[in-house]
Amino acid sequence: MDAPKIALAERVLQIKPSPTLAVNAKAKALKAAGADILNFSVGEPDFDTPPHVCAAGKKAIDDGFTRYTAVPGIPELREAICQRFADDKGWSYEPDQVQVCCGGKHGLYNMAQALFGPGDEVLIPTPYWVSYPPIVQLAGATPVEIPLSEDNDFDLTEELISKYVTARTKAIILNSPSNPTGAVFSAAALEIVGKMAIKNGWVIISDDIYDTIVYGDEKLPHILDVDPRLKEQTLILNGVSKSFAMTGWRMGYTLGPKHIIAAMNKIQSQSTSNPTSISQKAALAAVSGPQDFPTMMRDAFVPRLDFIMKALLEIPNVTCVRPKGAFYVFPNLSAYFGREFNGKIIGNSVELADYLLDEALMATVPGAAFGDDKFVRFSFASSMATIEEGMKRLAEALGRLS
């Protein structure tokens, strides 16, 4: 007799399986079998964590700094984050306006749990980072997608936003530079968002995790530069994962109004308690130490970006908005939908990513994962040799579709 099947919580049933899981599983299986898989799916820098940061982590272990810390993070790290923001941005924050957490995703989860509930709607410009809608849903709220257009460089307009605003709108999530597009919201777009947020009392979540990886000499526009009043209704999400190649250290942080940070600390105290003590000491070295590493990394990405953009735009019927930040390109490959290879028709981005894995041995991320099925994301956080070979394989594979 079979044991009864235990019912799952309703909140889990709301979350759709990732459209990338099957592709990722196949990529791992092929690589394990010895296939020469080129990985363009990775969402992390291909650099090692700086030596001085690693040394700080090792010293923490040697010094026995391996016990619980304060729930929102050690005071010296929160103070250093405040100082870094004052030096780099001119924004004034106090340590009790900072929560250190186990990566940026954890910070976003804490925010959602502290702020949102049934009946609330959260505006999410689309394409979006894959975790925004599920995290909103897990808080019982409703994600509302605002579809952006490559014809407008994935920027926001007042007319577009207004179509999706209701009396239940509570917040908007801004990710600039964006994952997956690499696009940056213009100063004009942020001014519109700021005015609408002040008028309607929205919370603004500004995900700035890629703010050190920006191309060109122009200052990165930011919502806090629009109106000083917005500081009281804005949460800034950031961390050291991308800027210091510390994805595995799991160190993120949030800055915002004291009462919201205090509420987030309540959530964190009942989940992880404090973030990892050792990683906090490493993050302290990153935040308070030399800041040349992010610049070095950004400069290394430029020739890769130049090459991959040129190669993509040389492929017939491919369009791609040039990223202004981050380390992804998001080409529109929908012109190849409806074509076939060996009798199999490619109908969407998931099937195209699967085809590229089979025929070109390239691991990519289908646009469906980001809310726009016309595209496929390629990371250029890999060697130039990998990028050159990958673009050659891509052109050949697309050329075989008829």
Secondary structure, DSSP 8 states (H G I E B T S, - for coil): ---------HHHHHS---TTHHHHHHHHHHHHTT---EE----S-SS---HHHHHHHHHHHHTT--S---TT--HHHHHHHHHHHHHHT-----GGGEEEESSHHHHHHHHHHHH--TT-EEEEEES--TTHHHHHHHTT-EEEEEE--GGGTT---HHHHHTT--TTEEEEEEESS-TTT-----HHHHHHHHHHHHHHT-EEEEE-TTTT-B-SSS----GGGT-GGGGGGEEEEEESTTTTT-GGG--EEEE--HHHHHHHHHHHHTTTSS--HHHHHHHHHHHHS--HHHHHHHHHHHHHHHHHHHHHHTSTT-B----SBSSEE--B-GGGTT-EETTEE--SHHHHHHHHHHHH-EE-EEGGGGT-TTBEEEE--S-HHHHHHHHHHHHHHHHT--
